[in-house]
């Protein structure tokens, strides 16, 4: 699945669903989510309070996608714009966004 940018009420996000290639495999697919800023040129990864990246695991690509959308709606409000393929121009990594709870 191609990385996709999605706008929610409280921010725009990059959702990346990909096969989980780690040796220890809790699921077949993994989702990484980052807050997009500066027109999509700055990525701020979502992390938990302990500093680990927020990662969603699922047994299929569609379930991983749906789980990511559900997570973002719950945390950041309803959809407020279209979902579109993400194409970075001058990508920079920003400070992580700490998600509590």
MOPAC internal coordinates of N, CA, C and O (Angstrom, degrees):
PM7 1SCF
backbone

  N    0.0000 0     0.00 0     0.00 0    0    0    0
  C    1.4492 1     0.00 0     0.00 0    1    0    0
  C    1.5213 1   108.20 1     0.00 0    2    1    0
  O    1.2310 1   121.11 1   -42.74 1    3    2    1
  N    1.3139 1   115.48 1   137.26 1    3    2    1
  C    1.4599 1   121.17 1  -179.59 1    5    3    2
  C    1.5241 1   110.18 1   -74.75 1    6    5    3
  O    1.2310 1   119.66 1   -39.42 1    7    6    5
  N    1.3428 1   118.26 1   140.58 1    7    6    5
  C    1.4665 1   119.84 1   174.76 1    9    7    6
  C    1.5293 1   109.88 1   -53.82 1   10    9    7
  O    1.2310 1   121.19 1   -41.46 1   11   10    9
  N    1.3371 1   115.33 1   138.54 1   11   10    9
  C    1.4580 1   120.81 1  -173.05 1   13   11   10
  C    1.5172 1   110.30 1  -130.53 1   14   13   11
  O    1.2310 1   121.03 1   -43.46 1   15   14   13
  N    1.3287 1   115.64 1   136.54 1   15   14   13
  C    1.4610 1   119.57 1   174.06 1   17   15   14
  C    1.5243 1   108.31 1   -96.73 1   18   17   15
  O    1.2310 1   121.48 1   -40.56 1   19   18   17
  N    1.3354 1   114.78 1   139.44 1   19   18   17
  C    1.4510 1   121.52 1  -176.61 1   21   19   18
  C    1.5283 1   107.97 1  -139.33 1   22   21   19
  O    1.2310 1   120.73 1   -48.90 1   23   22   21
  N    1.3384 1   116.22 1   131.10 1   23   22   21
  C    1.4576 1   120.97 1   178.96 1   25   23   22
  C    1.5250 1   110.21 1   -97.48 1   26   25   23
  O    1.2310 1   121.24 1   -50.89 1   27   26   25
  N    1.3277 1   115.24 1   129.11 1   27   26   25
  C    1.4590 1   122.81 1   174.89 1   29   27   26
  C    1.5247 1   107.98 1  -116.69 1   30   29   27
  O    1.2310 1   120.39 1    -7.96 1   31   30   29
  N    1.3136 1   116.86 1   172.04 1   31   30   29
  C    1.4646 1   121.70 1  -176.42 1   33   31   30
  C    1.5326 1   112.44 1   -55.18 1   34   33   31
  O    1.2310 1   120.27 1   145.63 1   35   34   33
  N    1.3284 1   117.09 1   -34.37 1   35   34   33
  C    1.4628 1   120.45 1  -175.05 1   37   35   34
  C    1.5201 1   113.55 1  -112.67 1   38   37   35
  O    1.2310 1   119.85 1  -156.28 1   39   38   37
  N    1.3191 1   117.88 1    23.72 1   39   38   37
  C    1.4495 1   119.76 1   176.20 1   41   39   38
  C    1.5097 1   113.19 1   149.34 1   42   41   39
  O    1.2310 1   121.42 1   -16.29 1   43   42   41
  N    1.3201 1   114.88 1   163.71 1   43   42   41
  C    1.4655 1   121.88 1   175.43 1   45   43   42
  C    1.5198 1   108.13 1  -104.15 1   46   45   43
  O    1.2310 1   120.79 1   -35.73 1   47   46   45
  N    1.3294 1   116.10 1   144.27 1   47   46   45
  C    1.4581 1   120.78 1  -173.16 1   49   47   46
  C    1.5159 1   111.43 1  -134.78 1   50   49   47
  O    1.2310 1   121.71 1   -29.73 1   51   50   49
  N    1.3256 1   114.34 1   150.27 1   51   50   49
  C    1.4508 1   121.97 1   170.86 1   53   51   50
  C    1.5194 1   107.42 1   -99.57 1   54   53   51
  O    1.2310 1   120.63 1   -53.51 1   55   54   53
  N    1.3199 1   116.40 1   126.49 1   55   54   53
  C    1.4616 1   122.06 1   178.56 1   57   55   54
  C    1.5227 1   107.30 1  -114.53 1   58   57   55
  O    1.2310 1   120.85 1   -57.38 1   59   58   57
  N    1.3319 1   115.99 1   122.62 1   59   58   57
  C    1.4594 1   122.19 1  -179.77 1   61   59   58
  C    1.5276 1   109.06 1  -119.98 1   62   61   59
  O    1.2310 1   120.71 1   -66.91 1   63   62   61
  N    1.3181 1   116.24 1   113.09 1   63   62   61
  C    1.4613 1   122.27 1   176.94 1   65   63   62
  C    1.5217 1   106.73 1  -106.35 1   66   65   63
  O    1.2310 1   121.20 1   -52.26 1   67   66   65
  N    1.3293 1   115.31 1   127.74 1   67   66   65
  C    1.4701 1   118.91 1  -178.41 1   69   67   66
  C    1.5161 1   110.26 1  -150.10 1   70   69   67
  O    1.2310 1   120.64 1   -20.37 1   71   70   69
  N    1.3231 1   116.39 1   159.63 1   71   70   69
  C    1.4693 1   118.50 1   175.27 1   73   71   70
  C    1.5191 1   110.48 1   -59.76 1   74   73   71
  O    1.2310 1   120.75 1   -33.93 1   75   74   73
  N    1.3114 1   116.18 1   146.07 1   75   74   73
  C    1.4577 1   122.31 1   178.84 1   77   75   74
  C    1.5242 1   107.70 1   -90.24 1   78   77   75
  O    1.2310 1   120.52 1   -74.07 1   79   78   77
  N    1.3226 1   116.60 1   105.93 1   79   78   77
  C    1.4637 1   121.30 1  -175.43 1   81   79   78
  C    1.5212 1   113.82 1   -95.99 1   82   81   79
  O    1.2310 1   120.04 1  -171.53 1   83   82   81
  N    1.3248 1   117.54 1     8.47 1   83   82   81
  C    1.4628 1   119.51 1  -179.69 1   85   83   82
  C    1.5272 1   110.82 1   -68.44 1   86   85   83
  O    1.2310 1   120.93 1   -22.22 1   87   86   85
  N    1.3214 1   115.83 1   157.78 1   87   86   85
  C    1.4692 1   120.58 1   178.75 1   89   87   86
  C    1.5267 1   111.38 1   -65.45 1   90   89   87
  O    1.2310 1   120.80 1   134.56 1   91   90   89
  N    1.3268 1   116.08 1   -45.44 1   91   90   89
  C    1.4623 1   120.66 1   178.29 1   93   91   90
  C    1.5231 1   105.68 1   -91.36 1   94   93   91
  O    1.2310 1   120.38 1   -68.46 1   95   94   93
  N    1.3186 1   116.89 1   111.54 1   95   94   93
  C    1.4623 1   120.30 1  -170.19 1   97   95   94
  C    1.5204 1   111.89 1  -112.81 1   98   97   95
  O    1.2310 1   120.08 1   -78.77 1   99   98   97
  N    1.3399 1   117.44 1   101.23 1   99   98   97
  C    1.4538 1   119.21 1   175.29 1  101   99   98
  C    1.5231 1   111.84 1   -76.60 1  102  101   99
  O    1.2310 1   119.62 1   162.10 1  103  102  101
  N    1.3360 1   118.32 1   -17.90 1  103  102  101
  C    1.4574 1   121.94 1   179.67 1  105  103  102
  C    1.5246 1   109.04 1  -157.01 1  106  105  103
  O    1.2310 1   120.39 1   -12.40 1  107  106  105
  N    1.3063 1   116.86 1   167.60 1  107  106  105
  C    1.4522 1   121.18 1  -178.68 1  109  107  106
  C    1.5291 1   113.40 1   -84.55 1  110  109  107
  O    1.2310 1   120.68 1   156.20 1  111  110  109
  N    1.3453 1   116.31 1   -23.80 1  111  110  109
  C    1.4575 1   119.96 1   179.66 1  113  111  110
  C    1.5184 1   109.95 1  -130.69 1  114  113  111
  O    1.2310 1   121.40 1   -28.92 1  115  114  113
  N    1.3203 1   114.92 1   151.08 1  115  114  113
  C    1.4605 1   121.57 1  -178.99 1  117  115  114
  C    1.5306 1   108.20 1  -132.66 1  118  117  115
  O    1.2310 1   120.98 1   -34.25 1  119  118  117
  N    1.3389 1   115.74 1   145.75 1  119  118  117
  C    1.4586 1   121.61 1   178.41 1  121  119  118
  C    1.5280 1   108.52 1  -119.54 1  122  121  119
  O    1.2310 1   121.02 1   -47.91 1  123  122  121
  N    1.3272 1   115.65 1   132.09 1  123  122  121
  C    1.4625 1   122.50 1   171.44 1  125  123  122
  C    1.5240 1   107.04 1  -113.52 1  126  125  123
  O    1.2310 1   120.88 1   -41.50 1  127  126  125
  N    1.3293 1   115.91 1   138.50 1  127  126  125
  C    1.4675 1   121.42 1  -176.87 1  129  127  126
  C    1.5248 1   108.74 1  -126.07 1  130  129  127
  O    1.2310 1   121.16 1   -44.64 1  131  130  129
  N    1.3391 1   115.38 1   135.36 1  131  130  129
  C    1.4651 1   121.41 1   176.72 1  133  131  130
  C    1.5155 1   109.14 1  -133.09 1  134  133  131
  O    1.2310 1   120.90 1   -34.92 1  135  134  133
  N    1.3330 1   115.89 1   145.08 1  135  134  133
  C    1.4551 1   122.02 1   171.71 1  137  135  134
  C    1.5217 1   107.25 1   -75.72 1  138  137  135
  O    1.2310 1   120.58 1   -44.92 1  139  138  137
  N    1.3288 1   116.49 1   135.08 1  139  138  137
  C    1.4630 1   121.48 1   177.42 1  141  139  138
  C    1.5241 1   109.09 1  -100.66 1  142  141  139
  O    1.2310 1   120.89 1   -47.75 1  143  142  141
  N    1.3136 1   115.90 1   132.25 1  143  142  141
  C    1.4668 1   121.22 1   175.96 1  145  143  142
  C    1.5232 1   108.74 1  -132.86 1  146  145  143
  O    1.2310 1   120.69 1   -11.37 1  147  146  145
  N    1.3183 1   116.28 1   168.63 1  147  146  145
  C    1.4625 1   122.76 1   176.81 1  149  147  146
  C    1.5277 1   111.05 1    54.18 1  150  149  147
  O    1.2310 1   121.11 1  -128.05 1  151  150  149
  N    1.3288 1   115.49 1    51.95 1  151  150  149
  C    1.4637 1   119.90 1   177.53 1  153  151  150
  C    1.5100 1   114.14 1    65.65 1  154  153  151
  O    1.2310 1   120.08 1  -154.88 1  155  154  153
  N    1.3191 1   117.46 1    25.12 1  155  154  153
  C    1.4580 1   121.43 1   179.47 1  157  155  154
  C    1.5126 1   114.40 1    87.74 1  158  157  155
  O    1.2310 1   120.40 1  -172.49 1  159  158  157
  N    1.3197 1   116.84 1     7.51 1  159  158  157
  C    1.4679 1   120.25 1  -179.01 1  161  159  158
  C    1.5203 1   113.87 1   -92.79 1  162  161  159
  O    1.2310 1   120.12 1   166.38 1  163  162  161
  N    1.3411 1   117.38 1   -13.62 1  163  162  161
  C    1.4620 1   121.34 1   177.71 1  165  163  162
  C    1.5219 1   108.35 1  -117.79 1  166  165  163
  O    1.2310 1   121.17 1   -56.98 1  167  166  165
  N    1.3178 1   115.38 1   123.02 1  167  166  165
  C    1.4590 1   121.43 1   177.43 1  169  167  166
  C    1.5118 1   109.52 1  -104.38 1  170  169  167
  O    1.2310 1   120.84 1   -51.33 1  171  170  169
  N    1.3397 1   116.00 1   128.67 1  171  170  169
  C    1.4584 1   121.76 1   177.23 1  173  171  170
  C    1.5240 1   107.35 1  -119.71 1  174  173  171
  O    1.2310 1   119.56 1   -77.89 1  175  174  173
  N    1.3187 1   118.45 1   102.11 1  175  174  173
  C    1.4589 1   120.37 1  -177.02 1  177  175  174
  C    1.5237 1   112.14 1   -61.99 1  178  177  175
  O    1.2310 1   120.54 1   -38.17 1  179  178  177
  N    1.3345 1   116.56 1   141.83 1  179  178  177
  C    1.4536 1   121.11 1   174.49 1  181  179  178
  C    1.5150 1   108.28 1   -79.56 1  182  181  179
  O    1.2310 1   120.42 1   -49.93 1  183  182  181
  N    1.3347 1   116.81 1   130.07 1  183  182  181
  C    1.4602 1   122.03 1   179.00 1  185  183  182
  C    1.5232 1   109.46 1  -129.36 1  186  185  183
  O    1.2310 1   121.25 1   -24.96 1  187  186  185
  N    1.3249 1   115.21 1   155.04 1  187  186  185
  C    1.4642 1   121.66 1   175.48 1  189  187  186
  C    1.5230 1   108.84 1   -80.97 1  190  189  187
  O    1.2310 1   120.56 1    -9.13 1  191  190  189
  N    1.3277 1   116.54 1   170.87 1  191  190  189
  C    1.4561 1   122.02 1  -179.03 1  193  191  190
  C    1.5200 1   113.60 1   -56.13 1  194  193  191
  O    1.2310 1   120.34 1   151.76 1  195  194  193
  N    1.3340 1   116.96 1   -28.24 1  195  194  193
  C    1.4682 1   120.49 1  -179.76 1  197  195  194
  C    1.5310 1   112.57 1   -84.42 1  198  197  195
  O    1.2310 1   120.45 1  -179.86 1  199  198  197
  N    1.3340 1   116.74 1     0.14 1  199  198  197
  C    1.4585 1   120.72 1   178.59 1  201  199  198
  C    1.5136 1   115.17 1    94.19 1  202  201  199
  O    1.2310 1   120.12 1   169.30 1  203  202  201
  N    1.3472 1   117.38 1   -10.70 1  203  202  201
  C    1.4620 1   119.86 1   177.57 1  205  203  202
  C    1.5207 1   109.79 1   -73.26 1  206  205  203
  O    1.2310 1   120.87 1   -35.82 1  207  206  205
  N    1.3034 1   115.94 1   144.18 1  207  206  205
  C    1.4648 1   121.09 1   179.91 1  209  207  206
  C    1.5247 1   110.34 1   -65.99 1  210  209  207
  O    1.2310 1   120.99 1   -38.20 1  211  210  209
  N    1.3459 1   115.72 1   141.80 1  211  210  209
  C    1.4621 1   120.61 1   173.47 1  213  211  210
  C    1.5279 1   106.79 1   -69.25 1  214  213  211
  O    1.2310 1   120.94 1   -58.00 1  215  214  213
  N    1.3321 1   115.81 1   122.00 1  215  214  213
  C    1.4618 1   122.08 1  -179.46 1  217  215  214
  C    1.5181 1   107.77 1  -133.16 1  218  217  215
  O    1.2310 1   120.88 1   -44.83 1  219  218  217
  N    1.3227 1   115.93 1   135.17 1  219  218  217
  C    1.4668 1   121.69 1   176.71 1  221  219  218
  C    1.5151 1   107.45 1  -110.64 1  222  221  219
  O    1.2310 1   120.63 1   -48.15 1  223  222  221
  N    1.3277 1   116.41 1   131.85 1  223  222  221
  C    1.4648 1   122.34 1   179.11 1  225  223  222
  C    1.5202 1   109.04 1  -110.49 1  226  225  223
  O    1.2310 1   120.52 1   -35.01 1  227  226  225
  N    1.3318 1   116.60 1   144.99 1  227  226  225
  C    1.4600 1   121.05 1   177.71 1  229  227  226
  C    1.5285 1   109.61 1  -155.93 1  230  229  227
  O    1.2310 1   120.47 1   -25.07 1  231  230  229
  N    1.3395 1   116.72 1   154.93 1  231  230  229
  C    1.4587 1   120.00 1  -178.00 1  233  231  230
  C    1.5238 1   114.32 1   -78.46 1  234  233  231
  O    1.2310 1   119.43 1   170.16 1  235  234  233
  N    1.3392 1   118.69 1    -9.84 1  235  234  233
  C    1.4585 1   120.70 1   178.51 1  237  235  234
  C    1.5243 1   109.74 1  -144.29 1  238  237  235
  O    1.2310 1   120.72 1   -20.42 1  239  238  237
  N    1.3047 1   116.23 1   159.58 1  239  238  237
  C    1.4569 1   120.81 1   179.53 1  241  239  238
  C    1.5373 1   112.02 1   -63.90 1  242  241  239
  O    1.2310 1   118.98 1   133.92 1  243  242  241
  N    1.3433 1   119.55 1   -46.08 1  243  242  241
  C    1.4740 1   118.98 1   178.07 1  245  243  242
  C    1.5265 1   112.96 1   -61.67 1  246  245  243
  O    1.2310 1   120.11 1   140.46 1  247  246  245
  N    1.3253 1   117.40 1   -39.54 1  247  246  245
  C    1.4669 1   120.00 1   178.94 1  249  247  246
  C    1.5277 1   110.46 1   -67.68 1  250  249  247
  O    1.2310 1   119.75 1   142.82 1  251  250  249
  N    1.3110 1   118.08 1   -37.18 1  251  250  249
  C    1.4638 1   121.46 1   177.10 1  253  251  250
  C    1.5293 1   109.81 1   -62.68 1  254  253  251
  O    1.2310 1   120.35 1   134.85 1  255  254  253
  N    1.3221 1   116.93 1   -45.15 1  255  254  253
  C    1.4672 1   121.83 1   178.86 1  257  255  254
  C    1.5243 1   110.39 1   -60.96 1  258  257  255
  O    1.2310 1   120.31 1   129.64 1  259  258  257
  N    1.3269 1   117.01 1   -50.36 1  259  258  257
  C    1.4676 1   121.14 1  -179.08 1  261  259  258
  C    1.5295 1   111.59 1   -61.10 1  262  261  259
  O    1.2310 1   120.17 1   140.95 1  263  262  261
  N    1.3197 1   117.29 1   -39.05 1  263  262  261
  C    1.4622 1   121.28 1   178.52 1  265  263  262
  C    1.5249 1   111.07 1   -64.59 1  266  265  263
  O    1.2310 1   120.36 1   140.91 1  267  266  265
  N    1.3203 1   116.92 1   -39.09 1  267  266  265
  C    1.4620 1   121.18 1   178.53 1  269  267  266
  C    1.5308 1   110.78 1   -65.46 1  270  269  267
  O    1.2310 1   120.30 1   136.15 1  271  270  269
  N    1.3134 1   117.03 1   -43.85 1  271  270  269
  C    1.4657 1   120.64 1   179.70 1  273  271  270
  C    1.5299 1   109.89 1   -63.87 1  274  273  271
  O    1.2310 1   120.34 1   136.94 1  275  274  273
  N    1.3213 1   116.95 1   -43.06 1  275  274  273
  C    1.4665 1   121.06 1   178.14 1  277  275  274
  C    1.5353 1   110.31 1   -60.51 1  278  277  275
  O    1.2310 1   120.33 1   133.61 1  279  278  277
  N    1.3166 1   116.98 1   -46.39 1  279  278  277
  C    1.4646 1   122.26 1   179.24 1  281  279  278
  C    1.5318 1   110.44 1   -57.98 1  282  281  279
  O    1.2310 1   120.40 1   132.21 1  283  282  281
  N    1.3291 1   116.84 1   -47.79 1  283  282  281
  C    1.4627 1   120.52 1  -177.76 1  285  283  282
  C    1.5253 1   111.98 1   -66.87 1  286  285  283
  O    1.2310 1   120.00 1   139.99 1  287  286  285
  N    1.3238 1   117.60 1   -40.01 1  287  286  285
  C    1.4780 1   120.12 1   177.31 1  289  287  286
  C    1.5250 1   110.75 1   -61.56 1  290  289  287
  O    1.2310 1   121.06 1   137.06 1  291  290  289
  N    1.3171 1   115.58 1   -42.94 1  291  290  289
  C    1.4626 1   120.54 1  -178.58 1  293  291  290
  C    1.5328 1   110.68 1   -63.77 1  294  293  291
  O    1.2310 1   119.95 1   139.31 1  295  294  293
  N    1.3002 1   117.69 1   -40.69 1  295  294  293
  C    1.4622 1   122.63 1  -175.70 1  297  295  294
  C    1.5260 1   114.30 1   -87.48 1  298  297  295
  O    1.2310 1   119.96 1   148.02 1  299  298  297
  N    1.3263 1   117.68 1   -31.98 1  299  298  297
  C    1.4628 1   120.80 1  -168.86 1  301  299  298
  C    1.5238 1   114.70 1  -128.26 1  302  301  299
  O    1.2310 1   119.73 1  -163.57 1  303  302  301
  N    1.3392 1   118.11 1    16.43 1  303  302  301
  C    1.4564 1   121.36 1   175.51 1  305  303  302
  C    1.5160 1   112.74 1    84.57 1  306  305  303
  O    1.2310 1   121.39 1     1.45 1  307  306  305
  N    1.3133 1   114.96 1  -178.55 1  307  306  305
  C    1.4629 1   121.71 1  -175.95 1  309  307  306
  C    1.5186 1   113.31 1   -70.84 1  310  309  307
  O    1.2310 1   121.68 1   -14.71 1  311  310  309
  N    1.3092 1   114.39 1   165.29 1  311  310  309
  C    1.4591 1   120.73 1   176.10 1  313  311  310
  C    1.5222 1   109.28 1   -61.03 1  314  313  311
  O    1.2310 1   120.40 1   -41.24 1  315  314  313
  N    1.3219 1   116.83 1   138.76 1  315  314  313
  C    1.4587 1   119.98 1   179.54 1  317  315  314
  C    1.5249 1   112.16 1  -127.71 1  318  317  315
  O    1.2310 1   120.49 1  -173.78 1  319  318  317
  N    1.3116 1   116.67 1     6.22 1  319  318  317
  C    1.4607 1   120.18 1   179.98 1  321  319  318
  C    1.5103 1   110.75 1  -164.60 1  322  321  319
  O    1.2310 1   120.92 1    -1.61 1  323  322  321
  N    1.3135 1   115.84 1   178.39 1  323  322  321
  C    1.4604 1   119.89 1  -177.30 1  325  323  322
  C    1.5327 1   112.51 1   -74.14 1  326  325  323
  O    1.2310 1   121.58 1   -21.96 1  327  326  325
  N    1.3179 1   114.57 1   158.04 1  327  326  325
  C    1.4615 1   121.11 1   170.70 1  329  327  326
  C    1.5290 1   105.57 1   -92.56 1  330  329  327
  O    1.2310 1   120.80 1   -48.52 1  331  330  329
  N    1.3331 1   116.07 1   131.48 1  331  330  329
  C    1.4585 1   118.37 1  -178.37 1  333  331  330
  C    1.5211 1   111.05 1  -145.37 1  334  333  331
  O    1.2310 1   120.82 1   -29.21 1  335  334  333
  N    1.3317 1   116.04 1   150.79 1  335  334  333
  C    1.4656 1   118.79 1   176.61 1  337  335  334
  C    1.5196 1   109.83 1   -56.98 1  338  337  335
  O    1.2310 1   121.20 1   -37.85 1  339  338  337
  N    1.3260 1   115.32 1   142.15 1  339  338  337
  C    1.4572 1   121.03 1  -176.96 1  341  339  338
  C    1.5139 1   109.65 1  -101.10 1  342  341  339
  O    1.2310 1   120.81 1   -52.94 1  343  342  341
  N    1.3259 1   116.05 1   127.06 1  343  342  341
  C    1.4561 1   122.57 1   178.19 1  345  343  342
  C    1.5208 1   108.24 1  -127.59 1  346  345  343
  O    1.2310 1   119.87 1   -76.15 1  347  346  345
  N    1.3216 1   117.86 1   103.85 1  347  346  345
  C    1.4651 1   119.41 1  -178.06 1  349  347  346
  C    1.5250 1   111.52 1   -69.86 1  350  349  347
  O    1.2310 1   121.68 1   -32.21 1  351  350  349
  N    1.3190 1   114.38 1   147.79 1  351  350  349
  C    1.4589 1   120.09 1   176.38 1  353  351  350
  C    1.5276 1   108.35 1  -102.83 1  354  353  351
  O    1.2310 1   121.03 1   106.08 1  355  354  353
  N    1.2889 1   115.64 1   -73.92 1  355  354  353
  C    1.4650 1   121.50 1   178.56 1  357  355  354
  C    1.5227 1   107.13 1  -120.75 1  358  357  355
  O    1.2310 1   120.89 1  -101.29 1  359  358  357
  N    1.2960 1   115.90 1    78.71 1  359  358  357
  C    1.4629 1   122.89 1  -173.71 1  361  359  358
  C    1.5186 1   112.11 1   -69.27 1  362  361  359
  O    1.2310 1   121.49 1   -46.84 1  363  362  361
  N    1.3443 1   114.75 1   133.16 1  363  362  361
  C    1.4585 1   121.87 1   172.57 1  365  363  362
  C    1.5196 1   107.23 1  -131.92 1  366  365  363
  O    1.2310 1   120.62 1   -35.34 1  367  366  365
  N    1.3256 1   116.42 1   144.66 1  367  366  365
  C    1.4565 1   120.98 1   173.48 1  369  367  366
  C    1.5112 1   108.72 1   -88.79 1  370  369  367
  O    1.2310 1   120.63 1   -49.08 1  371  370  369
  N    1.3325 1   116.39 1   130.92 1  371  370  369
  C    1.4501 1   121.87 1   176.62 1  373  371  370
  C    1.5161 1   110.38 1  -102.83 1  374  373  371
  O    1.2310 1   121.03 1     2.69 1  375  374  373
  N    1.3108 1   115.64 1  -177.31 1  375  374  373
  C    1.4691 1   121.30 1   177.65 1  377  375  374
  C    1.5207 1   110.16 1   -63.54 1  378  377  375
  O    1.2310 1   119.45 1   -38.92 1  379  378  377
  N    1.3241 1   118.66 1   141.08 1  379  378  377
  C    1.4693 1   121.29 1   176.78 1  381  379  378
  C    1.5295 1   111.66 1   -60.47 1  382  381  379
  O    1.2310 1   121.12 1   -27.65 1  383  382  381
  N    1.3101 1   115.46 1   152.35 1  383  382  381
  C    1.4654 1   122.46 1   175.48 1  385  383  382
  C    1.5217 1   107.05 1  -102.15 1  386  385  383
  O    1.2310 1   120.27 1   -62.66 1  387  386  385
  N    1.3196 1   117.10 1   117.34 1  387  386  385
  C    1.4708 1   121.16 1  -178.25 1  389  387  386
  C    1.5271 1   109.12 1   -82.64 1  390  389  387
  O    1.2310 1   121.06 1   -55.21 1  391  390  389
  N    1.3228 1   115.57 1   124.79 1  391  390  389
  C    1.4603 1   123.72 1   179.02 1  393  391  390
  C    1.5218 1   107.32 1  -103.86 1  394  393  391
  O    1.2310 1   120.30 1   -60.97 1  395  394  393
  N    1.3118 1   117.04 1   119.03 1  395  394  393
  C    1.4610 1   120.77 1  -179.85 1  397  395  394
  C    1.5231 1   110.14 1   -86.91 1  398  397  395
  O    1.2310 1   121.41 1   -33.62 1  399  398  397
  N    1.3302 1   114.90 1   146.38 1  399  398  397
  C    1.4667 1   121.07 1   174.58 1  401  399  398
  C    1.4349 1   114.06 1    79.09 1  402  401  399
  O    1.2310 1   120.10 1   180.00 1  403  402  401

